[in-house]
Amino acid sequence: MARIHVSRLWLRRCLRTLGRHQQYGLLKLARREISCSHNLGTGQDFDYDLAVIGGGSGGLACAKEAAGYNKKVIVLDYVSPSPQGTKWGLGGTCVNVGCIPKKLLHHASLLGESMHDARQYGWQLPEHSEISWSTLIGAIQGHVKSLNWGHRVQLTDKNVEYRNGKGSLLDDHTVKVKMKNGKESQFSAANIVLATGGRPIYPSQVSGASEFGITSDDIFSLRKPPGRSLVIGGSYVALECAGFLHGLGFPTTVMVRSICLRGFDQQMSRLVTDHMEASGIEFLWQQVPEAMDRNQDGSLSVRWRTSDGGEQQGEYDTVMFAVGRQPETASLGLQNAGVQTSSGGKVIGSNEQTSVPHIFAIGDILENGIELTPVAIRAGKLLAHRLFGGSFEVMNYEQVATTVFTPLEYSSVGLSEEKAVERYGEDNFEVYHAFYKPLEYSVPNKSSDQCYIKAVCAAEGEQQILGLHITGPGSGEIMQGFALAIRMGATYQQLSSTVGIHPTTAEEVVKLHITKRSGLDPTVTGC
């Protein structure tokens, strides 16, 4: 396997000195060389061509793609229970305790808002309605379990071996498997992919946190309604969960130590939280939790430190921590194989390759990666093609679109304004922006104060679009097409020459014409 590593390095150096036709010929030769090298002895010297430790989106994608090359592949996946005892099946965070149940709960909360709007449109509906938490959670968990089963069927169909066991490394080619009953076994693999993802953390300084609090590992399968809820944290997980809890009719408070949506555009972050506050969600800004305990009536008492150093206390039925996640690497035995990690436990590597040439890492455990499901899937597939298909294509972690599913959705692709200043300087980019009112807001006379679009563009030439940001209903659906255009190098000139689809929110993007620098009012009037 070292031969492959050296060949690729040599290839990159050679390509810099060759013309286009020479490059093409060398690539063909190298692909044939690497393909042969990968197949040398893998069926004879090792039990498996590929072992994937972790059955989340990225690991499953890599395993299934590799199996398409008629390779012998095994997937190991085991979920350790949360401190509250929550476990789940095959599919990783996204399927079980992330994207899928989150989006369904978000949609359920939007349906409640739609019923309120429907009355203004003439629908004769009961004045008071409430959610059946058990019905909702039962339906969501039923769907999740169908996805768990679907993943197992797909692995079987592709002849990928699956074991519901915890994998770790004994050396750089040997994997130990520990089953639920304690039975251990081991096998060898020519290539190993680490795809174990991450889990939520509890703040160690908060007394009673892990004993009485929950995390996103637990919220999607709570058996009883959450009641009056406190969400601690300013992450997108915190805001999304607070948003749907409030939308489902549960009084919700968010406690934030510093800022919300760190790493996202902060103007857009403030619009998101302003909308949440206007809808009735209470925010405790610059507050730090210190302790929590259970009262005799079953409620939870939380004590926290205020920004001025004082103390306050509140009573809640559910307290959820969303203060960050940590990679699941501590028990992987990485030191046995010589795999290097960062101080935070993430795997250090380039193009998914770790410090060991035939051991790779994808998804949330990868240092300098992006913690998004589609990113892990894409990276896993490309890795399989490089390992067994002679491909050289690597994952591009730039210009990846994402959406925060808060009550008012926020979608973005490319650079935030802060990143643009950092990378280009304040005078070398232009921001086109507009506030707008979705047509569907007009009849119920809903506030559109936080519906906003901005495009961060290069200042020179045709002004390449460096970043695009939208807050508004359905912004995730709107952004996907624009993400493709921006990835292909779209410019502001091309954007402004595009004819919009009327009447839609998406057309407001192509109508952007006011710059921040001009100081003109960016509020859209008329149609």
Salt bridges, closest charged atoms under 4 A:
GLU33 OE2 - ARG3 NH2 2.46
GLU65 OE2 - HIS385 NE2 3.13
GLU113 OE2 - LYS446 NZ 2.50
ASP117 OD1 - HIS116 ND1 3.73
ASP117 OD2 - LYS446 NZ 3.03
GLU161 OE2 - ARG163 NE 3.02
ASP172 OD2 - HIS358 NE2 3.47
ASP217 OD2 - ARG199 NE 2.77
GLU240 OE1 - LYS102 NZ 2.92
ASP265 OD2 - LYS454 NZ 2.97
GLU290 OE1 - ARG303 NE 3.78
GLU290 OE2 - ARG305 NE 3.11
GLU311 OE2 - ARG303 NE 3.51
GLU311 OE2 - ARG305 NH2 3.39
GLU352 OE1 - ARG386 NH2 2.96
GLU371 OE2 - LYS346 NZ 2.68
GLU393 OE2 - ARG378 NH2 2.79
GLU398 OE1 - ARG423 NH1 3.90
GLU409 OE2 - HIS106 NE2 3.02
GLU417 OE1 - LYS454 NZ 2.49
GLU417 OE1 - LYS516 NZ 2.70
GLU422 OE2 - LYS419 NZ 3.66
GLU430 OE2 - ARG517 NE 3.06
GLU507 OE2 - HIS502 ND1 2.61
GLU508 OE1 - LYS511 NZ 3.49
